[in-house]
Every structure is written in C-alpha cells, then in structure tokens.
Amino acid sequence: VDRNFALMQYLGDTANESKIKFAERLLRADQNMFPAFETTTKLVGIKSELLRDFFRSELKHKSETRRRDAVNGLAGLKFQPEDRTAVRALVNGTEMYSVVIAAINALDPKLDLEVLRKAAAIPSRNDQIKKAAEQRLGGI
C-alpha cells in the first residue's frame, strides 16, 4: 500500500481537526531523509492554523521536499514574525534550490527586499535562484 496515497485518501477534501492531528502525528514520526511520507502537499492545501507548529518543525526536516512543503504551508497562513525570520534564513547558498525558491516565492517583496536582493546574487545552476528572485522583485 502506498502510504502517501492512503494518507491523502484518509484526509479527503474536508479534513477535520481529528484527521489533521492524526496525520500530523504520523508525519512527525517520519523524520528520515527519505521519508515514507514523501510530501505534505495535502496538508499545505488545508491551510489550517492547527498546522502552523507542524510546518515550523518541518523547516528542519532532513527531506528537501518536506522542507519545501513546510515553506509553502507557512506561506498559506499569515506569516507571524518568527515564520518570516525562519523562511528568510532559508534563502542562502547552502540550502537546496527548491527550498530556496519556495522561500523566495513566500516572501513579500516590500517587507523582504534585502533578502530578495541577496537571493539574486546566490549562484545556482542555470541561475534558477537569481531568476526566481528577480521575478519576485518584479512585483514591486
């Protein structure tokens, strides 16, 4: 049985608090670099405040995909100051490209101008990070 598929089916289209808490417990226990639950995209789409602490903890997950999903999850909620600080910190030259680009896209060009300018100078294959930063900066 595909665990990701089973969890997504369990959550359904209208996940309630008990389903969210159950999923969160499963996912918190799955901390390997190659986790059984590869993605948390379904939880990202729920956009529930119940998941804020979960997404905060996932920013440090060993899996690139789970960190990227955590950024997207927090971006779907209204950033609190500590969320903005944590997401800004992911814009660096050592984080995986997909996570950096998710962070760039989550940041507000008006509030995070310096971070986005810094991102435009981070070297990456095919200038992926620079292009994402420039695109985001184009919105101001």
Secondary structure as GFF3:
##gff-version 3
##sequence-region A 1 140
A	DSSP	alpha_helix	3	11	.	.	.	ID=ss1
A	DSSP	alpha_helix	17	28	.	.	.	ID=ss2
A	DSSP	alpha_helix	41	46	.	.	.	ID=ss3
A	DSSP	three_ten_helix	49	51	.	.	.	ID=ss4
A	DSSP	alpha_helix	52	58	.	.	.	ID=ss5
A	DSSP	alpha_helix	64	75	.	.	.	ID=ss6
A	DSSP	alpha_helix	81	89	.	.	.	ID=ss7
A	DSSP	alpha_helix	97	106	.	.	.	ID=ss8
A	DSSP	alpha_helix	113	120	.	.	.	ID=ss9
A	DSSP	three_ten_helix	125	127	.	.	.	ID=ss10
A	DSSP	alpha_helix	128	137	.	.	.	ID=ss11
###
